[in-house]
Structures are given as structure tokens and as C-alpha cells.
Amino acid sequence: MFGTSIRKTALAFIAAAAPFIAGGCNEKNEIDKPITLVMAEVNPEDSITGQFSTAFKNKVEELSKGTITIDLQYKGILGDESQIMKLIVSPDSSIHLARVSASLASYGGKKSKLITIPYTFSSAEHFWKFADSEIAEEILNEPYENGLGVKGICYGEEGFRNFFATTPLNSLEDMKGLRVRVSNSKTMKDLVKALGAEPVEVNFTDLYAKMLIGETNAAEQPIANYKSNEFHKVAPYMIKDGHNLGAIQILINAVAWDSLSPGQQSILKSAGKYATEECKRLAKESEAVVVAQLEKEGATIVDVADKKEWQNACKSVIEESSKEFPELYKKILELK
């Protein structure tokens, strides 16, 4: 992690931002002082999430005419997602931006849990209708409005999430007894239990090694991340149950956001919209190519023709997870 001096320097850059800019200048026609925002990305640069983050970085720097620099660190160099979230919510965080999974339920973002409920999105098109809706903006703003220390900028997606394992996965029956790696998400833990498996919390950066030595024998990821992180080399069996769409978002530390001028905030939001469109294109183009590559490299990928059995198994999880905001959840479902 960054030391105290670097953290102070980064925050000093943010505090120095001019109070208002328009086209790179404030009301007094003074050029904004350069600032640097540190951004964390846990996946490799060539993954969908890595390219999503890169698109955001490049567009911010382009729109700001170089007055805003995004110091983007890939491959979990700044920590795994749980470590990043613990840092970024702090007022004096040395990390200002992060690309994370869309659910902030574990960190107090209650409404965001709705988009991670199993089988919420029937297709990628359904998700993109959501991402372009007022509901999406409401959920992105929730942690900021509730004083949780962060603000959502934009959404993206990395494909539907599927289970993979070190042993063959051909049906729901094969899930029973597996030790499945999960993040710090109650919904995911409950889902794994409902499917007859055992949830095991493992840091994402440790997952490959833990599977290699047998401490966990299954996990779940979108296909693109499964390939880019080379999980197929240690766990070559995947079943396309599509229990969740891999919704992702870019967050900014609340203090960093408040320190930016309205014009600079507008630049970040515009860059977010651009990155969202890039992500939409990447996600659509990549899956068929990645599946072909995986199968060529020896992975076995099984389709699920009818997901009703899987849905019925986790019916109680769906009902429990949506009960706090039933009307809002209904609106999300109706966007399809």
C-alpha cells in the first residue's frame, strides 16, 4: 500500500482542484492544476474489467486535456476487492477510484444487493436497459447519499457468472459437497448453500493457489475472467448456470469526489458513460471467442438448457434478498 507521504501528496492534488471548470478552465479562465487519482483494478489489463477501467482512464485524461491523470494499477497490486473496499471508504484513502463488483451490500449499500440476486437478469440486454435507467442512477448514488464514503460513477458487465471446479460439473447434482470460493457476500453464501455446496471465503488473489492445493475445489466467475486468470488450468470444468450477471461498477472515494469541481465531476461521469459503452461492446464480442479458446486448451464447458431446477433450488434466497425493496426489485425485473 501507499505510505503516508504518498497519500498526503495524492490528497493535496485533489484539494488543489479549482472550484469550477468549463472546458478545462474555471470562471477566472485559470487552467486547473493537475491532479492524480489512484485507481485499483484486481484483474489483468487484457480482461474485460481491465479494458473497462482502461477505457475510463483514457477518456478522463482525454476530456480533461491531461489535467486529470488516472494512476491505474492492475492485477490486484493495491489489494483484492475486500482490501480495496476497506481502504477506499476512508476519508484519507490512498486509493481514490476502484473498479469493483456491483454489490455494496456488505458495505451498507442495501439497494445494490438487488442486482446480484440470482437470476435477476434474463439476458445481457436486460441488464443494459437497467444500466441506462433512473433506477441504476438511484442505486449508484445510494452509498454517497447515505454517507458510506464512496460514490458510484457507472456500471459495466463482464458476462454471466458460472460455477467451475476441479471435478466434472454436468448438473446441479454435481454441486453437492463442493467447497465453493465466495466473496464477502451473504447472498452468494446463501446461494451456494441452497445449491448443496459449502461456501468458503477466499481472497481472490489467493484463489488459484488454494484450488491448486485443494483447500477449495470450486468457484464462480464470468467466462472471460475464468480465462484471463487461467483458472481453467487448475479447474477445467465449468457449467454455464448463469446464476448472476457479472455486474461491475467504478467507484470514487467521497472526499475525492467532493474535492473535484463540477466540471471535473462532469468529466468523470462522461468518461463513465463512454467506458460503459466500451464494456457493452467488449462483453458482447468476447464470450464466443473465449469459449472456443478454452475448449481448445482442454476446458470442458457444459450448457444448462433449462435453469428452472437451479432457480427453484434458490427460490428462498431470491425472496429473502428482495424483501426489503420489493417494489424496486419488481421494477428491475420489468425492464426486460
C-alpha positions in Angstrom: 0.0 0.0 0.0 1.0 3.6 -0.4 2.8 5.3 2.5 1.7 8.3 4.4 3.7 10.8 2.3 2.2 9.5 -1.0 -1.3 9.5 0.5 -0.9 13.1 1.6 0.5 14.1 -1.8 -2.4 12.5 -3.6 -4.9 14.2 -1.4 -3.1 17.5 -1.8 -3.5 17.2 -5.6 -7.3 16.7 -5.1 -7.6 19.6 -2.7 -5.9 21.8 -5.2 -8.6 21.3 -7.8 -10.2 24.6 -8.9 -13.8 25.3 -7.8 -15.3 25.3 -11.2 -14.1 24.4 -14.7 -15.6 24.6 -18.2 -13.7 23.0 -21.0 -10.6 22.7 -18.7 -10.8 26.3 -17.2 -12.6 27.8 -14.3 -14.6 31.0 -14.2 -11.5 33.1 -14.0 -10.1 31.4 -17.1 -7.4 29.8 -14.9 -6.1 26.4 -16.0 -7.0 23.7 -13.4 -4.0 22.5 -11.5 -3.0 18.9 -12.5 -4.3 16.2 -10.1 -3.6 12.5 -9.9 -6.2 10.0 -8.9 -5.1 6.4 -7.9 -7.3 3.7 -9.3 -7.4 0.0 -8.4 -8.3 -2.9 -10.8 -7.9 -6.5 -9.5 -7.9 -8.2 -12.9 -5.3 -8.2 -15.7 -5.2 -5.4 -18.2 -6.5 -7.6 -21.0 -9.6 -8.8 -19.1 -13.0 -7.2 -19.8 -12.8 -5.4 -16.5 -9.2 -4.3 -17.2 -10.2 -2.9 -20.5 -13.3 -1.2 -18.9 -11.0 0.5 -16.4 -8.6 1.4 -19.2 -11.3 3.0 -21.3 -12.4 5.1 -18.3 -8.8 6.2 -17.6 -8.1 7.2 -21.2 -11.3 9.1 -21.6 -10.8 11.0 -18.4 -7.3 12.1 -19.4 -8.6 13.0 -22.9 -11.6 15.0 -21.8 -9.6 16.8 -19.1 -6.8 17.6 -21.6 -4.3 16.0 -19.3 -5.2 17.9 -16.2 -6.5 14.7 -14.5 -4.2 11.7 -14.5 -5.6 8.3 -13.5 -2.8 6.2 -12.0 -4.4 2.8 -12.8 -2.9 -0.3 -11.1 -3.9 -3.7 -12.4 -3.7 -7.4 -11.2 -4.6 -6.6 -7.6 -1.4 -4.8 -6.9 -3.3 -2.5 -4.5 -5.1 -5.4 -2.8 -8.0 -7.7 -3.5 -11.5 -6.3 -3.7 -12.3 -6.6 0.0 -9.0 -4.9 0.9 -9.6 -2.1 -1.6 -13.1 -1.5 -0.3 -11.8 -1.2 3.3 -9.4 1.5 2.1 -11.5 3.4 -0.3 -14.3 4.2 2.1 -11.8 6.0 4.4 -11.7 9.8 4.2 -7.9 9.8 3.8 -7.8 6.8 1.5 -4.7 6.5 -0.7 -7.0 4.8 -3.3 -9.4 7.3 -4.9 -11.1 5.1 -7.6 -11.7 1.4 -7.9 -13.4 -1.0 -10.3 -15.4 -3.4 -8.1 -18.3 -5.8 -8.3 -21.7 -4.0 -8.3 -23.0 -5.2 -5.0 -22.0 -3.0 -2.0 -24.5 -4.8 0.3 -21.6 -6.0 2.5 -20.6 -2.3 2.9 -24.0 -0.8 3.6 -25.3 -0.3 0.0 -28.6 -2.1 0.6 -30.2 -1.4 -2.8 -27.2 -2.7 -4.7 -27.9 -6.2 -3.4 -30.9 -6.3 -5.7 -28.8 -6.6 -8.9 -26.9 -9.6 -7.5 -29.9 -11.7 -6.6 -29.7 -14.9 -8.6 -31.4 -15.0 -12.0 -32.4 -11.3 -11.8 -31.3 -10.5 -15.3 -32.7 -12.7 -18.0 -30.1 -11.5 -20.6 -27.3 -9.0 -21.1 -29.8 -6.8 -22.9 -32.0 -6.8 -19.8 -29.0 -5.6 -17.8 -28.1 -2.8 -20.2 -31.7 -1.5 -20.0 -31.2 -1.3 -16.3 -27.8 0.3 -16.5 -29.3 3.1 -18.6 -32.3 3.7 -16.3 -33.1 6.0 -13.4 -33.1 3.0 -11.1 -29.4 2.4 -11.9 -28.6 6.1 -11.0 -30.5 5.7 -7.8 -28.5 2.7 -6.7 -25.2 4.2 -7.8 -25.9 7.2 -5.6 -27.1 5.4 -2.6 -23.8 4.9 -0.8 -22.8 8.5 -1.3 -26.2 9.8 -0.1 -26.0 7.6 3.0 -22.5 8.7 4.0 -20.8 5.4 3.3 -17.7 7.1 1.9 -18.0 6.3 -1.8 -20.0 7.2 -4.9 -20.8 5.0 -7.9 -19.9 6.5 -11.3 -21.0 3.9 -13.8 -21.9 0.3 -14.4 -20.5 -2.3 -16.7 -20.7 -6.1 -17.0 -18.4 -9.0 -17.7 -20.8 -11.7 -18.7 -22.9 -14.1 -16.7 -21.1 -15.8 -13.8 -20.8 -19.6 -13.8 -19.5 -22.2 -11.5 -16.3 -24.0 -12.3 -14.5 -26.8 -10.4 -11.6 -29.2 -10.3 -14.1 -32.1 -10.8 -16.7 -32.6 -13.6 -19.8 -30.3 -13.5 -22.6 -31.7 -15.6 -25.7 -31.0 -13.5 -27.0 -29.4 -10.3 -26.3 -32.7 -8.6 -22.5 -32.3 -9.1 -22.6 -29.1 -7.0 -23.3 -31.1 -3.8 -20.4 -31.2 -1.4 -18.2 -28.8 -3.3 -16.2 -26.2 -1.3 -17.0 -23.1 -3.3 -15.0 -19.9 -3.0 -17.2 -16.9 -2.4 -16.6 -13.2 -1.7 -17.9 -11.5 1.4 -21.5 -11.6 0.2 -24.4 -13.0 2.2 -26.4 -13.6 -1.0 -23.6 -15.6 -2.6 -23.1 -17.6 0.5 -26.8 -18.4 0.8 -26.9 -19.3 -2.9 -24.1 -21.8 -2.6 -25.7 -23.4 0.4 -29.0 -23.6 -1.4 -27.3 -25.5 -4.2 -25.9 -28.1 -1.8 -22.3 -26.8 -1.6 -20.2 -25.2 1.1 -19.3 -21.5 0.8 -15.6 -20.7 1.6 -14.3 -17.2 1.9 -11.0 -16.9 0.0 -9.2 -13.8 -1.2 -9.4 -13.6 -5.0 -5.7 -13.2 -5.3 -5.2 -16.5 -3.4 -7.8 -18.5 -5.3 -5.6 -20.1 -7.9 -3.2 -21.4 -5.2 -6.0 -22.6 -2.9 -7.5 -24.6 -5.7 -4.1 -26.0 -6.7 -3.6 -27.4 -3.2 -7.2 -28.5 -2.8 -8.3 -26.1 0.0 -11.2 -25.2 -2.2 -12.4 -27.1 -5.3 -14.8 -24.8 -6.9 -15.6 -21.1 -7.5 -17.6 -18.9 -9.9 -16.5 -16.2 -12.4 -17.6 -14.8 -15.8 -16.1 -16.9 -18.6 -13.7 -14.0 -19.7 -12.2 -13.8 -16.2 -12.0 -17.5 -15.9 -9.8 -17.5 -19.0 -7.8 -14.4 -18.2 -6.9 -15.6 -14.7 -6.0 -19.1 -16.2 -8.3 -20.9 -13.7 -9.1 -23.4 -16.4 -5.5 -24.8 -15.9 -6.3 -25.9 -12.3 -10.1 -26.2 -12.5 -11.0 -27.2 -16.1 -14.8 -27.9 -15.6 -17.4 -25.1 -16.0 -21.2 -25.3 -16.1 -23.0 -22.3 -17.6 -25.7 -21.9 -15.0 -25.6 -18.1 -15.3 -26.7 -17.5 -11.7 -25.7 -13.9 -11.8 -24.7 -11.4 -14.5 -21.2 -10.1 -13.6 -22.3 -6.5 -12.9 -19.4 -4.2 -12.1 -19.0 -0.5 -11.3 -16.4 2.2 -10.9 -16.4 3.9 -7.5 -14.8 7.0 -6.3 -13.9 8.0 -2.7 -16.5 10.5 -1.4 -13.8 13.0 -0.2 -12.1 12.8 -3.6 -15.4 13.4 -5.3 -16.3 16.4 -3.2 -12.9 17.9 -3.8 -13.5 18.0 -7.6 -15.1 21.0 -9.3 -18.4 20.4 -11.0 -16.7 20.4 -14.4 -14.2 17.7 -13.2 -17.1 15.7 -11.8 -18.8 16.0 -15.2 -15.7 14.7 -16.9 -15.6 11.6 -14.7 -19.3 11.0 -15.4 -18.9 11.4 -19.2 -15.9 9.1 -19.1 -18.0 6.6 -17.2 -20.7 6.6 -19.9 -18.0 6.1 -22.5 -16.5 3.2 -20.6 -19.9 1.6 -20.2 -20.5 1.6 -23.9 -17.0 0.1 -24.5 -17.7 -2.6 -21.9 -21.0 -3.4 -23.6 -19.2 -3.9 -26.9 -16.4 -6.0 -25.3 -18.7 -8.2 -23.4 -20.8 -9.0 -26.5 -17.8 -9.8 -28.7 -15.7 -11.8 -26.3 -17.7 -14.7 -25.0 -17.9 -16.9 -28.1 -14.2 -16.3 -28.8 -13.2 -17.1 -25.2 -15.3 -20.3 -25.1 -13.6 -21.5 -28.2 -10.1 -20.8 -26.8 -10.9 -22.5 -23.5 -12.2 -25.7 -25.2 -9.1 -25.7 -27.4 -7.0 -25.6 -24.2 -8.8 -28.5 -22.7 -11.6 -27.0 -20.6 -15.0 -28.7 -20.5 -17.9 -26.2 -20.7 -21.4 -27.5 -20.2 -24.5 -25.6 -21.1 -27.7 -25.6 -18.9 -30.7 -26.0 -21.3 -33.3 -25.4 -18.6 -32.4 -23.3 -15.5 -35.7 -23.9 -13.7 -34.2 -26.6 -11.4 -31.5 -24.1 -10.4 -33.9 -21.3 -9.9 -36.2 -23.4 -7.8 -33.3 -24.5 -5.6 -32.6 -20.9 -4.6 -36.2 -19.6 -4.5 -35.9 -18.8 -0.8 -32.7 -16.8 -1.5 -34.4 -14.7 -4.1 -37.4 -14.0 -1.8 -35.2 -13.2 1.2 -32.8 -10.9 -0.8 -35.6 -8.9 -2.4 -37.9 -8.4 0.6 -36.5 -5.1 1.8 -37.2 -3.4 -1.6 -39.9 -5.5 -3.3 -41.3 -2.7 -5.5 -37.8 -1.6 -6.6 -36.9 -5.2 -7.4 -40.1 -5.6 -9.4 -39.2 -2.5 -11.5 -35.8 -4.0 -12.3 -37.4 -7.3 -13.4 -39.9 -5.4 -15.6 -37.1 -3.7 -17.5 -36.6 -6.8 -19.7 
